[in-house]
Amino acid sequence: MLPLPLPDPQATARLADALASQLVAGDVLCLDGPLGAGKTTLVRALVAALGGDPAQVASPTFTLMHIYQARLRVVHVDAYRLSSAAGLGALGFDEAADGAVAVVEWAERVADAFAGDRCWRVRIDHDGAGGRIADVIPPAGKRLQLPVIERMLPPEAPAG
């Protein structure tokens, strides 16, 4: 997949809209990227796109897990302080995520916990110009809708 430019919060919201339109209960959104890359910003936009209150979204760095009510319940986990997938079980993650969409920041730390057929992998990085770049890898058999991607890509320069 092409890297998707996220030059501003509106572009991040468009990515969240695209994801929200395709996520179903049981899906896991595995988010990775460096500190300050915009992982929680994407979660806030996703909760809004699912009809929840984005003002309720905060990084669960210290509490480790938050649950948000929306069209689909959203279970938001920060795995930064977890050393293995077993830590998710200690949080009650499986029970909380049953019938919900799970969003896991720092997912690479607990990657072995998620089956590939339900896991959307999103990596957000700084682009060096103040914006972000996202790489999205959908689960097998799914893809991010092309019209959404086309709206996110910068317009081509006119020939000439």
C-alpha positions as CSV (number, residue, x, y, z in Angstrom):
1,M,0.0,0.0,0.0
2,L,1.1,3.5,-0.7
3,P,2.0,5.7,2.3
4,L,-0.9,8.0,3.0
5,P,0.1,11.6,3.8
6,L,-1.5,13.1,6.9
7,P,-0.4,16.7,6.7
8,D,-3.1,17.9,9.2
9,P,-5.8,16.7,11.6
10,Q,-8.4,16.8,8.9
11,A,-6.4,14.2,6.9
12,T,-6.2,12.0,10.0
13,A,-9.9,12.4,10.4
14,R,-10.4,11.2,6.8
15,L,-8.3,8.1,7.5
16,A,-10.4,7.5,10.7
17,D,-13.6,7.8,8.6
18,A,-12.3,5.3,6.1
19,L,-11.4,2.8,8.8
20,A,-14.7,3.4,10.7
21,S,-16.6,2.6,7.6
22,Q,-15.0,-0.9,7.4
23,L,-14.4,-1.9,11.0
24,V,-16.7,-4.5,12.5
25,A,-17.0,-5.9,16.0
26,G,-14.0,-8.2,16.6
27,D,-11.6,-6.2,14.5
28,V,-8.4,-5.0,16.0
29,L,-6.7,-1.8,14.9
30,C,-3.0,-2.2,15.7
31,L,-1.3,1.2,15.9
32,D,2.4,1.8,16.0
33,G,4.7,4.7,15.6
34,P,7.0,6.9,17.6
35,L,6.0,9.1,20.5
36,G,4.0,12.1,19.3
37,A,3.2,10.5,15.9
38,G,-0.5,10.9,16.4
39,K,-1.7,7.5,17.5
40,T,-4.1,8.9,20.1
41,T,-5.2,11.6,17.6
42,L,-6.3,8.9,15.2
43,V,-8.2,7.1,18.0
44,R,-10.0,10.3,18.9
45,A,-11.0,10.8,15.2
46,L,-12.0,7.1,15.0
47,V,-14.3,7.3,18.0
48,A,-15.9,10.5,16.5
49,A,-16.3,8.7,13.2
50,L,-18.1,5.9,15.0
51,G,-20.5,8.3,16.7
52,G,-18.8,8.5,20.1
53,D,-17.6,11.5,22.0
54,P,-14.0,12.3,21.0
55,A,-13.6,14.5,24.1
56,Q,-13.6,11.3,26.2
57,V,-10.5,9.9,24.4
58,A,-7.3,10.2,26.2
59,S,-4.1,8.2,26.0
60,P,-4.4,5.2,28.3
61,T,-0.7,5.3,29.1
62,F,-1.2,5.1,32.9
63,T,-4.6,3.3,33.1
64,L,-3.6,1.0,30.2
65,M,-7.2,0.6,28.9
66,H,-10.2,2.8,28.2
67,I,-13.6,1.9,26.8
68,Y,-15.7,4.3,24.7
69,Q,-19.3,4.0,23.8
70,A,-20.1,4.5,20.1
71,R,-21.9,2.7,17.2
72,L,-19.4,0.0,17.9
73,R,-17.9,-0.1,21.4
74,V,-14.2,0.9,21.3
75,V,-11.7,-0.7,23.6
76,H,-8.5,1.4,23.6
77,V,-5.3,-0.1,25.0
78,D,-1.8,1.4,25.4
79,A,0.6,-1.5,25.3
80,Y,3.7,0.6,25.8
81,R,4.2,-0.6,29.4
82,L,3.3,-4.3,28.6
83,S,6.1,-6.7,28.0
84,S,4.1,-9.4,26.4
85,A,0.7,-10.4,25.1
86,A,0.0,-12.0,28.5
87,G,-0.3,-8.5,30.0
88,L,-3.4,-8.0,27.9
89,G,-5.1,-10.9,29.6
90,A,-4.2,-9.5,33.0
91,L,-6.1,-6.3,31.9
92,G,-9.2,-8.3,31.1
93,F,-8.7,-7.3,27.4
94,D,-10.4,-10.4,25.9
95,E,-13.6,-9.9,27.9
96,A,-13.7,-6.1,27.3
97,A,-13.0,-6.5,23.5
98,D,-15.7,-9.1,23.0
99,G,-18.2,-7.6,20.6
100,A,-16.1,-4.4,20.3
101,V,-13.5,-2.8,18.1
102,A,-10.2,-2.9,19.8
103,V,-7.5,-0.3,19.2
104,V,-4.1,-1.1,20.5
105,E,-1.4,1.6,20.6
106,W,2.2,0.2,20.6
107,A,0.8,-3.0,19.2
108,E,4.2,-4.3,18.1
109,R,4.9,-5.0,21.8
110,V,2.0,-7.5,22.0
111,A,1.8,-8.4,18.3
112,D,1.5,-12.2,18.9
113,A,-1.9,-11.6,20.6
114,F,-3.7,-10.7,17.3
115,A,-4.8,-12.9,14.5
116,G,-4.0,-11.6,11.1
117,D,-7.5,-12.1,9.7
118,R,-9.0,-9.4,12.0
119,C,-6.1,-7.1,12.5
120,W,-5.7,-3.8,10.7
121,R,-2.1,-2.6,11.1
122,V,-1.5,1.1,11.0
123,R,1.9,2.7,11.4
124,I,2.1,6.5,11.7
125,D,5.5,8.3,11.3
126,H,6.6,11.9,11.3
127,D,7.1,13.1,7.7
128,G,9.9,15.6,8.5
129,A,7.8,18.6,7.5
130,G,5.4,18.8,10.5
131,G,2.9,16.3,9.1
132,R,2.6,12.5,9.4
133,I,2.6,9.5,7.0
134,A,0.5,6.5,7.6
135,D,0.9,3.0,6.3
136,V,-2.2,0.9,6.5
137,I,-2.2,-2.9,6.1
138,P,-5.7,-4.3,6.2
139,P,-6.4,-7.9,7.3
140,A,-6.4,-10.6,4.6
141,G,-9.3,-10.3,2.3
142,K,-10.0,-6.6,3.0
143,R,-8.6,-3.4,1.7
144,L,-9.0,0.3,2.4
145,Q,-11.5,1.7,0.0
146,L,-9.8,3.2,-3.1
147,P,-11.9,6.4,-3.3
148,V,-10.8,7.2,0.3
149,I,-7.2,6.7,-0.5
150,E,-7.5,8.8,-3.6
151,R,-9.0,11.7,-1.6
152,M,-6.1,11.5,0.8
153,L,-3.3,11.5,-1.8
154,P,-2.0,14.9,-2.8
155,P,-3.2,16.1,-6.2
156,E,-0.9,15.4,-9.1
157,A,1.1,18.3,-10.4
158,P,-0.3,19.6,-13.7
159,A,1.8,18.5,-16.7
160,G,3.7,21.0,-18.5
